[in-house]
Amino acid sequence: MLWLTKENLTDYLCRSGRLAPDEAVEVRELTGGVSNVVLYVRRLDVVGGDFVVKQAREQLRVAQPWFSPLERIWREVDVMRWCHRLLESGQRTDEDAADTATPSPPALPAATTPEILWEDRKQFCFAMSAAPPNHTTWKACLLAGEFDTAIAAACGTLLGTLHGQSWGDAAIAEALGDRRLFDDLRLDPYYRTVARQYPQFAEPLQRLLDSVPDHAVALTHADFSPKNLLVYPGGLMMVDFETGHYGDPAFDLGFFLSHLVLKTHFHAARDAQAAAACQALIATFWQHYLPQLPDQVSSEEKHALVGRGIQHLAGGAWARLDGKSPVDYLADVPSRDAIRRACQTILTDGVTQWDDAAYLLLPAS
């Protein structure tokens, strides 16, 4: 097997006929992830022809030993295709509704996913369309103190559309029902790793683990975070689908919100006004997420979904301190212990109301 790098990718692409031998390209490695090599190919003579090549690695790039099979990359391809279809379907529904609705709210950034261009099964890699060259990650924007409520709204609409359009879908359940990769790459390195370090809290963490297979109702991205949301003028692209599966959408809620909560603490250590602006993004997300769920989801189911999401928020935020993949921006934040204690309380007491969780988990204004 050929391990692709920025040094040998051009030769591989030419030898495999995916680039002309004399085509001028620039290759750079995209950083931020831990489980794959991701290489951006800029085609200097083809306007709009840039693409990204992704290849799986067995050993993930974290401090603790963490391995996962190379075959997981084909799950990513499958999930990406499903997400692309669901978003297209959701957008058509929104347009149809707009024809008869009263004045619509301001336009949100258009949400997309990459398109699969080709696959190489022998090399465990594939290529996908690239975001515009002027994109950045929403994580970078948030850490830089840029708090765009339109992006938070688009995130709520995007995630709500994925969950709502796939809710109760038997075909997706059959195609993506295997949750072993999700367990390997999320549940074990996050919740079980924390439980091994804090055995006195193993019981509430196990309850959270046990709840996952009991609520498999929708496509779950399982890596829906600011680092995997590429933003650019007028658009938002969701990437990284390898942990996707048909499962409990509450995991996505908790996972995503944990990142906003932790970034609020990051800013609280430096600027209270910035922390408040970051915190406000959470309310905007909720306002745009819940309306996307279909009428078939009862108010009781929505209430239970939010409650489970809050439990996953606590588990996820704690895991980003003490799990196998800690966040890279909280090492010197004095509220680390307070975050940890709040997560422990939410899990132990079974907190399911957002206001109660926010009181415990968010920094005092």
C-alpha positions as CSV (number, residue, x, y, z in Angstrom):
1,M,0.0,0.0,0.0
2,L,1.2,3.5,-0.8
3,W,1.0,5.9,2.1
4,L,0.1,9.2,0.4
5,T,2.0,12.4,1.4
6,K,2.2,15.9,0.0
7,E,5.5,14.9,-1.5
8,N,4.3,11.8,-3.5
9,L,0.6,12.7,-4.2
10,T,1.2,14.4,-7.5
11,D,3.1,11.4,-8.8
12,Y,0.4,9.0,-7.7
13,L,-2.3,11.2,-9.4
14,C,-0.4,11.3,-12.6
15,R,0.4,7.5,-12.6
16,S,-3.2,6.7,-11.9
17,G,-4.4,8.9,-14.7
18,R,-6.2,11.4,-12.5
19,L,-3.9,14.2,-13.5
20,A,-2.2,14.9,-16.9
21,P,1.6,14.2,-16.6
22,D,2.4,17.9,-17.4
23,E,-0.4,19.5,-15.3
24,A,0.8,22.1,-12.7
25,V,-0.5,21.6,-9.2
26,E,0.3,22.6,-5.7
27,V,-0.3,20.1,-2.8
28,R,-0.7,21.0,0.9
29,E,-1.7,19.0,3.9
30,L,-4.7,20.1,5.8
31,T,-4.3,19.9,9.5
32,G,-6.7,19.7,12.4
33,G,-7.9,16.0,12.3
34,V,-6.2,13.0,13.9
35,S,-7.5,10.0,12.0
36,N,-6.6,10.6,8.3
37,V,-4.2,12.3,6.0
38,V,-6.0,15.0,4.1
39,L,-4.3,16.7,1.1
40,Y,-5.6,19.7,-0.8
41,V,-4.7,19.7,-4.5
42,R,-4.7,23.1,-6.2
43,R,-4.9,22.9,-10.0
44,L,-3.1,26.0,-11.2
45,D,-4.5,25.8,-14.8
46,V,-8.1,24.7,-14.0
47,V,-10.3,27.3,-12.5
48,G,-12.6,25.7,-9.9
49,G,-11.0,22.3,-10.3
50,D,-9.3,22.0,-6.9
51,F,-10.0,18.8,-4.9
52,V,-9.1,17.1,-1.7
53,V,-7.7,13.6,-1.3
54,K,-8.3,11.7,1.9
55,Q,-6.6,8.5,3.0
56,A,-7.2,6.6,6.3
57,R,-4.5,5.8,8.8
58,E,-4.7,2.9,11.3
59,Q,-3.1,4.7,14.2
60,L,-4.6,8.0,15.1
61,R,-2.4,11.0,15.9
62,V,-3.1,11.5,19.6
63,A,-1.0,11.0,22.8
64,Q,-2.7,7.8,23.9
65,P,-2.7,4.6,21.8
66,W,-5.7,4.7,19.5
67,F,-6.3,2.4,16.5
68,S,-9.1,2.0,14.0
69,P,-9.4,-0.1,10.8
70,L,-8.7,1.5,7.4
71,E,-12.0,0.3,6.1
72,R,-13.8,3.0,8.0
73,I,-13.1,5.4,5.1
74,W,-15.7,3.6,3.0
75,R,-18.3,4.3,5.7
76,E,-17.4,8.0,5.3
77,V,-18.0,7.8,1.6
78,D,-21.4,6.2,2.2
79,V,-22.5,8.7,4.9
80,M,-21.4,11.7,2.8
81,R,-23.6,10.5,-0.1
82,W,-26.6,10.1,2.2
83,C,-26.0,13.6,3.7
84,H,-25.8,15.1,0.3
85,R,-29.2,13.6,-0.7
86,L,-30.8,14.6,2.6
87,L,-29.7,18.2,2.3
88,E,-30.9,18.5,-1.3
89,S,-34.3,17.1,-0.2
90,G,-34.5,19.4,2.7
91,Q,-33.6,22.5,0.6
92,R,-36.3,21.6,-1.9
93,T,-38.8,21.4,0.9
94,D,-37.7,24.8,2.2
95,E,-38.1,26.3,-1.2
96,D,-41.6,24.9,-1.7
97,A,-42.6,26.2,1.7
98,A,-41.2,29.6,0.9
99,D,-43.6,29.9,-2.1
100,T,-46.6,30.1,0.2
101,A,-45.0,31.6,3.3
102,T,-45.1,35.2,4.5
103,P,-41.9,37.2,4.5
104,S,-39.0,34.9,5.0
105,P,-36.1,35.6,7.4
106,P,-32.8,36.8,6.1
107,A,-31.0,34.2,3.9
108,L,-28.6,31.9,5.8
109,P,-25.3,30.7,4.4
110,A,-26.0,27.8,2.0
111,A,-25.1,24.5,3.6
112,T,-23.4,21.9,1.4
113,T,-21.3,18.7,1.6
114,P,-18.4,17.8,-0.7
115,E,-19.1,15.6,-3.8
116,I,-17.3,12.3,-4.2
117,L,-15.1,12.5,-7.3
118,W,-13.4,9.0,-7.3
119,E,-12.4,6.2,-5.0
120,D,-9.3,4.0,-4.9
121,R,-10.2,0.9,-2.9
122,K,-6.7,-0.5,-2.9
123,Q,-5.2,2.6,-1.4
124,F,-8.0,3.3,1.0
125,C,-8.4,6.8,-0.3
126,F,-10.9,8.9,-2.2
127,A,-11.2,12.4,-3.7
128,M,-13.9,15.0,-3.1
129,S,-14.7,18.5,-4.2
130,A,-13.1,21.3,-2.3
131,A,-14.5,24.3,-0.5
132,P,-13.7,27.6,-2.1
133,P,-10.0,28.6,-1.5
134,N,-11.0,31.5,0.8
135,H,-12.6,29.2,3.3
136,T,-11.7,28.8,7.0
137,T,-13.0,26.5,9.7
138,W,-15.6,27.9,12.1
139,K,-13.4,26.8,14.9
140,A,-10.7,29.2,13.8
141,C,-13.3,32.0,13.6
142,L,-14.6,31.3,17.1
143,L,-11.2,31.2,18.7
144,A,-10.4,34.5,16.9
145,G,-13.4,36.1,18.5
146,E,-15.7,36.1,15.4
147,F,-19.2,35.2,16.5
148,D,-21.5,35.2,13.5
149,T,-25.0,34.4,14.5
150,A,-25.9,33.6,10.8
151,I,-23.5,30.7,10.9
152,A,-24.9,29.4,14.2
153,A,-28.4,29.6,12.6
154,A,-27.2,27.8,9.6
155,C,-25.7,25.1,11.8
156,G,-29.0,24.6,13.5
157,T,-30.9,24.4,10.2
158,L,-28.3,22.0,8.7
159,L,-28.3,19.6,11.6
160,G,-32.0,19.8,12.1
161,T,-32.5,19.0,8.3
162,L,-30.2,16.0,8.5
163,H,-32.0,14.6,11.5
164,G,-35.5,15.6,10.3
165,Q,-35.1,14.3,6.8
166,S,-33.8,10.9,8.0
167,W,-36.0,10.5,11.0
168,G,-37.4,6.9,10.9
169,D,-36.0,6.2,7.5
170,A,-35.8,2.4,7.1
171,A,-33.4,2.5,4.1
172,I,-30.8,4.7,5.9
173,A,-31.2,2.6,9.0
174,E,-30.4,-0.6,7.0
175,A,-27.5,1.1,5.2
176,L,-25.9,2.8,8.2
177,G,-27.1,0.7,11.1
178,D,-23.6,-0.6,12.0
179,R,-22.3,1.5,14.9
180,R,-19.0,-0.2,15.6
181,L,-16.9,2.6,14.2
182,F,-18.9,5.1,16.2
183,D,-18.2,3.1,19.3
184,D,-14.5,2.8,18.4
185,L,-14.0,6.4,17.5
186,R,-16.4,8.2,19.9
187,L,-18.0,6.2,22.7
188,D,-14.9,4.3,23.8
189,P,-12.3,7.1,23.6
190,Y,-14.7,9.6,25.1
191,Y,-17.0,8.1,27.7
192,R,-15.3,4.8,28.6
193,T,-11.9,6.5,28.8
194,V,-13.3,9.0,31.3
195,A,-15.1,6.3,33.2
196,R,-11.8,4.4,33.6
197,Q,-10.1,7.5,35.0
198,Y,-13.0,8.4,37.3
199,P,-14.6,5.0,38.3
200,Q,-16.8,6.8,40.9
201,F,-18.7,8.2,37.9
202,A,-18.8,5.0,35.9
203,E,-22.5,4.4,36.5
204,P,-23.9,7.6,35.0
205,L,-21.5,7.3,32.1
206,Q,-22.6,3.8,31.5
207,R,-26.2,4.9,31.5
208,L,-25.3,7.3,28.8
209,L,-23.6,4.6,26.8
210,D,-26.6,2.3,27.3
211,S,-29.0,4.9,26.0
212,V,-27.4,5.2,22.6
213,P,-28.8,2.0,20.9
214,D,-32.2,2.5,22.5
215,H,-32.8,5.7,20.5
216,A,-31.7,5.0,17.0
217,V,-34.0,7.2,15.0
218,A,-32.0,9.3,12.5
219,L,-28.8,9.8,10.7
220,T,-26.1,10.9,13.2
221,H,-23.0,12.7,11.9
222,A,-21.2,12.1,15.2
223,D,-18.4,14.7,14.4
224,F,-20.6,17.8,13.9
225,S,-18.2,20.4,15.4
226,P,-16.8,23.8,14.4
227,K,-13.6,22.3,13.1
228,N,-15.6,20.3,10.6
229,L,-17.6,23.2,9.3
230,L,-15.9,25.2,6.6
231,V,-17.1,28.7,6.2
232,Y,-16.8,31.2,3.4
233,P,-18.8,34.1,2.1
234,G,-22.3,32.9,1.5
235,G,-21.6,29.3,2.3
236,L,-21.0,26.6,4.8
237,M,-19.6,23.1,4.0
238,M,-19.8,20.1,6.4
239,V,-17.0,17.6,6.2
240,D,-15.6,14.5,8.0
241,F,-18.3,11.8,8.0
242,E,-16.4,8.6,9.1
243,T,-18.2,8.3,12.4
244,G,-21.7,8.8,10.8
245,H,-24.3,6.2,11.4
246,Y,-28.0,5.7,12.0
247,G,-28.4,6.3,15.7
248,D,-29.4,8.8,18.4
249,P,-29.3,12.4,17.1
250,A,-28.9,13.5,20.7
251,F,-25.2,12.7,20.4
252,D,-24.9,15.3,17.6
253,L,-26.6,17.9,19.8
254,G,-24.3,17.2,22.8
255,F,-21.2,16.9,20.7
256,F,-21.8,20.2,18.9
257,L,-22.9,22.2,22.0
258,S,-19.9,21.0,24.0
259,H,-17.6,22.8,21.6
260,L,-19.5,26.0,22.0
261,V,-19.6,25.7,25.7
262,L,-15.8,25.1,25.9
263,K,-15.1,28.0,23.6
264,T,-17.2,30.2,25.9
265,H,-14.9,29.2,28.7
266,F,-11.9,29.9,26.6
267,H,-13.0,33.5,26.0
268,A,-14.3,34.0,29.6
269,A,-10.7,33.7,30.8
270,R,-9.8,36.7,28.6
271,D,-12.9,38.8,27.7
272,A,-16.3,38.6,29.3
273,Q,-18.0,40.4,26.4
274,A,-16.6,37.8,23.9
275,A,-17.7,35.0,26.2
276,A,-21.3,36.4,26.2
277,A,-21.3,36.7,22.5
278,C,-20.1,33.1,22.1
279,Q,-22.7,31.9,24.5
280,A,-25.4,33.6,22.6
281,L,-24.7,31.4,19.6
282,I,-26.1,28.5,21.5
283,A,-29.6,30.1,21.7
284,T,-29.5,30.9,18.0
285,F,-28.6,27.2,17.2
286,W,-31.6,25.9,19.3
287,Q,-34.0,28.4,17.6
288,H,-33.1,27.0,14.2
289,Y,-32.6,23.4,15.0
290,L,-35.9,22.3,16.5
291,P,-38.2,23.7,13.8
292,Q,-36.6,21.4,11.2
293,L,-37.8,18.3,12.9
294,P,-40.9,16.8,11.2
295,D,-44.4,16.8,12.5
296,Q,-44.2,13.1,13.2
297,V,-41.8,13.9,16.1
298,S,-44.1,14.6,19.1
299,S,-43.4,17.3,21.6
300,E,-42.6,14.5,24.1
301,E,-40.0,13.1,21.8
302,K,-38.5,16.5,21.2
303,H,-38.3,17.1,25.0
304,A,-36.6,13.7,25.5
305,L,-34.2,14.4,22.6
306,V,-33.1,17.7,24.1
307,G,-32.7,16.0,27.5
308,R,-30.5,13.2,26.1
309,G,-28.6,15.9,24.2
310,I,-27.8,17.7,27.5
311,Q,-26.5,14.4,28.9
312,H,-24.3,14.0,25.9
313,L,-23.2,17.6,26.2
314,A,-21.9,16.8,29.7
315,G,-20.2,13.6,28.6
316,G,-18.7,15.3,25.6
317,A,-17.4,18.4,27.4
318,W,-15.8,16.3,30.1
319,A,-14.3,13.9,27.5
320,R,-12.6,16.9,25.8
321,L,-10.8,17.5,29.0
322,D,-9.9,13.9,30.1
323,G,-10.6,11.7,27.1
324,K,-8.2,10.4,24.4
325,S,-8.7,13.6,22.2
326,P,-8.6,16.6,24.5
327,V,-9.2,20.1,23.0
328,D,-6.1,22.0,22.2
329,Y,-7.0,25.4,23.5
330,L,-8.0,24.9,27.2
331,A,-4.7,23.9,28.8
332,D,-4.3,27.1,30.8
333,V,-8.0,28.0,31.4
334,P,-8.6,28.2,35.2
335,S,-12.2,26.9,34.8
336,R,-11.2,23.4,33.8
337,D,-12.1,22.0,37.2
338,A,-15.4,23.9,37.3
339,I,-16.3,22.5,33.8
340,R,-15.5,19.0,35.1
341,R,-17.6,19.3,38.2
342,A,-20.5,20.7,36.3
343,C,-20.4,17.8,33.9
344,Q,-20.3,15.3,36.8
345,T,-23.3,17.0,38.4
346,I,-25.3,17.0,35.1
347,L,-24.6,13.3,34.6
348,T,-25.1,12.2,38.2
349,D,-28.3,14.2,38.8
350,G,-29.7,13.4,35.3
351,V,-30.2,17.1,34.4
352,T,-32.3,17.3,31.2
353,Q,-33.4,21.0,31.1
354,W,-31.2,23.4,29.2
355,D,-31.6,26.3,31.7
356,D,-30.4,24.0,34.5
357,A,-27.5,22.7,32.5
358,A,-26.5,26.2,31.4
359,Y,-26.5,27.5,35.0
360,L,-24.1,24.7,35.9
361,L,-21.9,24.6,32.9
362,L,-21.6,28.1,31.5
363,P,-19.2,30.7,33.0
364,A,-20.8,33.4,35.2
365,S,-21.4,36.6,33.3
